[in-house]
Amino acid sequence: MRTIKIWNNSIGKMETIQSNATTWKQLKEEIPSYQSGMTGIDRNTKNTFEHDDAVLPSGDFTMFLVATKVKSGNA
C-alpha cells in the first residue's frame, strides 16, 4: 500500500487514500470524489493521467485532479 494525496480542484479539497492501484483506471475507481471527465496530474513530474492504461508512480505521490473541459468560455 502506498499513500496518494489528491487535490481535487473542483471541490477545493485534499483527500488522502491508501492504494495498490498501478493504472489510472484502477485509481479512478478508488477516488471518492472522482467524476467523469477529470484528469489527474502528477505533482512532481507534471505527467497527466488521461488514458486508462497510464501507469502511476510506484511510491507515494501527490496528484491534482482537474476537469478536462471547462464549462465556461467559447467552445
Z-matrix of the N, CA and C atoms (Angstrom, degrees):
N
C 1 1.460
C 2 1.521 1 109.82
N 3 1.296 2 114.00 1 142.13
C 4 1.462 3 118.34 2 174.69
C 5 1.519 4 108.85 3 -130.95
N 6 1.319 5 115.94 4 160.20
C 7 1.454 6 122.06 5 -179.12
C 8 1.521 7 109.05 6 -94.37
N 9 1.337 8 115.49 7 129.43
C 10 1.454 9 121.15 8 177.42
C 11 1.521 10 107.44 9 -123.14
N 12 1.325 11 115.99 10 120.59
C 13 1.456 12 121.68 11 176.06
C 14 1.521 13 107.27 12 -96.37
N 15 1.323 14 115.94 13 131.99
C 16 1.454 15 121.27 14 -175.28
C 17 1.521 16 109.42 15 -126.84
N 18 1.339 17 115.75 16 117.52
C 19 1.458 18 120.45 17 173.90
C 20 1.517 19 107.26 18 -92.57
N 21 1.330 20 116.88 19 112.81
C 22 1.454 21 122.16 20 179.46
C 23 1.519 22 108.33 21 -92.20
N 24 1.318 23 116.15 22 108.57
C 25 1.457 24 122.13 23 -175.57
C 26 1.527 25 112.17 24 -66.14
N 27 1.332 26 118.05 25 -30.92
C 28 1.461 27 119.96 26 -176.13
C 29 1.533 28 112.73 27 -71.49
N 30 1.331 29 117.10 28 -28.33
C 31 1.464 30 119.56 29 178.82
C 32 1.526 31 112.30 30 -111.19
N 33 1.335 32 116.94 31 -5.13
C 34 1.461 33 121.01 32 178.23
C 35 1.512 34 113.28 33 63.44
N 36 1.324 35 116.12 34 44.09
C 37 1.466 36 120.59 35 -174.53
C 38 1.521 37 110.78 36 -141.31
N 39 1.338 38 116.01 37 143.01
C 40 1.459 39 122.47 38 175.62
C 41 1.521 40 108.86 39 -94.33
N 42 1.330 41 115.96 40 131.08
C 43 1.459 42 122.33 41 175.73
C 44 1.523 43 107.88 42 -117.92
N 45 1.307 44 116.78 43 147.15
C 46 1.460 45 121.53 44 175.73
C 47 1.518 46 108.02 45 -124.69
N 48 1.344 47 115.31 46 127.50
C 49 1.460 48 119.70 47 178.99
C 50 1.523 49 109.67 48 -129.26
N 51 1.306 50 115.83 49 158.36
C 52 1.457 51 123.55 50 172.59
C 53 1.516 52 106.48 51 -104.71
N 54 1.332 53 117.63 52 130.00
C 55 1.454 54 119.14 53 -174.64
C 56 1.518 55 112.20 54 -150.43
N 57 1.326 56 115.20 55 150.84
C 58 1.461 57 123.13 56 170.83
C 59 1.518 58 110.66 57 -109.15
N 60 1.318 59 117.89 58 8.17
C 61 1.470 60 122.16 59 -177.78
C 62 1.526 61 110.21 60 -58.85
N 63 1.325 62 115.58 61 140.55
C 64 1.464 63 120.37 62 178.31
C 65 1.524 64 112.04 63 -113.47
N 66 1.344 65 117.10 64 -14.81
C 67 1.467 66 120.45 65 179.19
C 68 1.529 67 109.88 66 -124.58
N 69 1.313 68 115.18 67 161.55
C 70 1.456 69 121.77 68 179.63
C 71 1.530 70 110.61 69 -60.37
N 72 1.314 71 118.12 70 -40.42
C 73 1.469 72 121.25 71 -179.73
C 74 1.529 73 110.99 72 -59.73
N 75 1.331 74 116.41 73 -44.69
C 76 1.464 75 120.40 74 179.85
C 77 1.525 76 110.91 75 -64.12
N 78 1.330 77 116.41 76 -42.12
C 79 1.465 78 120.10 77 -177.52
C 80 1.522 79 111.52 78 -68.17
N 81 1.333 80 117.88 79 -39.97
C 82 1.470 81 120.71 80 -179.96
C 83 1.520 82 111.10 81 -55.18
N 84 1.319 83 116.83 82 -37.23
C 85 1.463 84 121.37 83 -178.69
C 86 1.525 85 112.69 84 -69.88
N 87 1.338 86 117.06 85 -17.73
C 88 1.465 87 121.42 86 -177.88
C 89 1.524 88 113.47 87 -99.99
N 90 1.321 89 118.16 88 -11.29
C 91 1.467 90 121.42 89 -177.76
C 92 1.529 91 108.42 90 -84.37
N 93 1.335 92 117.47 91 116.44
C 94 1.468 93 120.39 92 -176.24
C 95 1.532 94 114.05 93 -58.87
N 96 1.313 95 118.32 94 -37.86
C 97 1.470 96 120.63 95 -174.57
C 98 1.530 97 113.25 96 -98.48
N 99 1.341 98 118.00 97 10.22
C 100 1.461 99 120.03 98 -179.80
C 101 1.524 100 110.61 99 -66.38
N 102 1.351 101 114.78 100 135.24
C 103 1.458 102 121.24 101 175.75
C 104 1.513 103 107.93 102 -125.81
N 105 1.303 104 116.20 103 150.12
C 106 1.461 105 121.24 104 178.60
C 107 1.529 106 110.39 105 -53.95
N 108 1.317 107 116.77 106 140.60
C 109 1.457 108 121.11 107 178.52
C 110 1.522 109 113.97 108 88.30
N 111 1.325 110 117.87 109 17.81
C 112 1.462 111 121.09 110 178.22
C 113 1.521 112 109.63 111 -107.98
N 114 1.329 113 115.28 112 150.12
C 115 1.454 114 123.10 113 179.49
C 116 1.522 115 108.92 114 -120.25
N 117 1.321 116 115.99 115 142.51
C 118 1.452 117 121.01 116 175.87
C 119 1.517 118 110.11 117 -98.79
N 120 1.339 119 116.67 118 143.09
C 121 1.466 120 122.30 119 178.42
C 122 1.524 121 107.85 120 -129.36
N 123 1.332 122 116.71 121 123.95
C 124 1.467 123 121.74 122 177.74
C 125 1.527 124 108.45 123 -68.68
N 126 1.318 125 116.43 124 127.03
C 127 1.472 126 121.45 125 -177.12
C 128 1.525 127 112.40 126 -61.13
N 129 1.324 128 117.96 127 -40.79
C 130 1.465 129 120.94 128 -174.62
C 131 1.521 130 113.76 129 -78.58
N 132 1.322 131 117.21 130 -47.51
C 133 1.461 132 120.58 131 -173.77
C 134 1.526 133 113.53 132 -95.84
N 135 1.327 134 116.81 133 -14.02
C 136 1.478 135 123.36 134 -176.10
C 137 1.529 136 112.18 135 66.38
N 138 1.338 137 117.76 136 14.37
C 139 1.466 138 121.32 137 174.64
C 140 1.519 139 108.75 138 -69.47
N 141 1.341 140 116.04 139 143.24
C 142 1.458 141 119.88 140 177.97
C 143 1.524 142 110.20 141 -100.92
N 144 1.311 143 115.37 142 148.56
C 145 1.457 144 122.14 143 176.11
C 146 1.519 145 106.90 144 -111.16
N 147 1.317 146 116.03 145 98.29
C 148 1.458 147 121.14 146 -179.06
C 149 1.522 148 111.09 147 -115.90
N 150 1.308 149 116.67 148 -42.88
C 151 1.465 150 121.33 149 -179.29
C 152 1.521 151 109.05 150 -81.58
N 153 1.326 152 117.07 151 140.20
C 154 1.467 153 121.25 152 -177.93
C 155 1.524 154 113.38 153 -56.75
N 156 1.348 155 118.11 154 -29.40
C 157 1.464 156 121.47 155 -178.04
C 158 1.529 157 113.56 156 -90.29
N 159 1.335 158 117.57 157 6.37
C 160 1.466 159 120.57 158 179.23
C 161 1.530 160 109.17 159 -60.02
N 162 1.338 161 116.21 160 133.02
C 163 1.463 162 121.68 161 -177.45
C 164 1.525 163 109.97 162 -86.37
N 165 1.316 164 115.74 163 132.23
C 166 1.462 165 122.27 164 -179.69
C 167 1.525 166 110.74 165 -83.97
N 168 1.346 167 118.06 166 157.79
C 169 1.465 168 120.57 167 173.98
C 170 1.526 169 110.51 168 -58.46
N 171 1.320 170 116.93 169 151.01
C 172 1.461 171 120.68 170 -173.71
C 173 1.526 172 114.34 171 -79.08
N 174 1.316 173 118.62 172 -26.96
C 175 1.465 174 120.57 173 -178.75
C 176 1.513 175 112.10 174 -105.12
N 177 1.330 176 115.60 175 -164.99
C 178 1.461 177 120.61 176 175.72
C 179 1.527 178 108.67 177 -62.09
N 180 1.324 179 116.62 178 143.72
C 181 1.457 180 119.68 179 176.77
C 182 1.520 181 110.88 180 -156.39
N 183 1.316 182 114.90 181 166.88
C 184 1.454 183 122.71 182 177.26
C 185 1.516 184 107.94 183 -117.61
N 186 1.324 185 116.36 184 138.04
C 187 1.456 186 119.64 185 178.74
C 188 1.523 187 110.16 186 -133.72
N 189 1.321 188 114.23 187 156.08
C 190 1.451 189 121.77 188 174.02
C 191 1.519 190 107.58 189 -103.33
N 192 1.311 191 117.61 190 135.12
C 193 1.454 192 123.23 191 177.55
C 194 1.515 193 107.33 192 -109.85
N 195 1.342 194 116.52 193 114.18
C 196 1.468 195 121.16 194 -174.82
C 197 1.517 196 110.55 195 -127.17
N 198 1.327 197 116.06 196 156.78
C 199 1.463 198 121.39 197 177.37
C 200 1.517 199 108.52 198 -70.57
N 201 1.344 200 116.34 199 138.38
C 202 1.458 201 121.04 200 179.38
C 203 1.523 202 110.58 201 -71.83
N 204 1.318 203 116.70 202 -41.86
C 205 1.461 204 121.85 203 179.26
C 206 1.512 205 109.64 204 -117.52
N 207 1.316 206 115.57 205 140.57
C 208 1.456 207 121.26 206 178.15
C 209 1.527 208 108.21 207 -91.64
N 210 1.316 209 116.84 208 134.51
C 211 1.472 210 121.06 209 -177.08
C 212 1.529 211 112.91 210 -70.46
N 213 1.314 212 116.92 211 -29.92
C 214 1.462 213 119.20 212 -177.84
C 215 1.525 214 110.40 213 -93.01
N 216 1.315 215 116.01 214 164.75
C 217 1.465 216 120.49 215 176.96
C 218 1.516 217 112.10 216 102.66
N 219 1.331 218 114.98 217 175.99
C 220 1.454 219 121.73 218 179.83
C 221 1.519 220 109.98 219 -87.58
N 222 1.301 221 117.19 220 118.48
C 223 1.454 222 120.09 221 179.24
C 224 1.514 223 110.84 222 -150.75
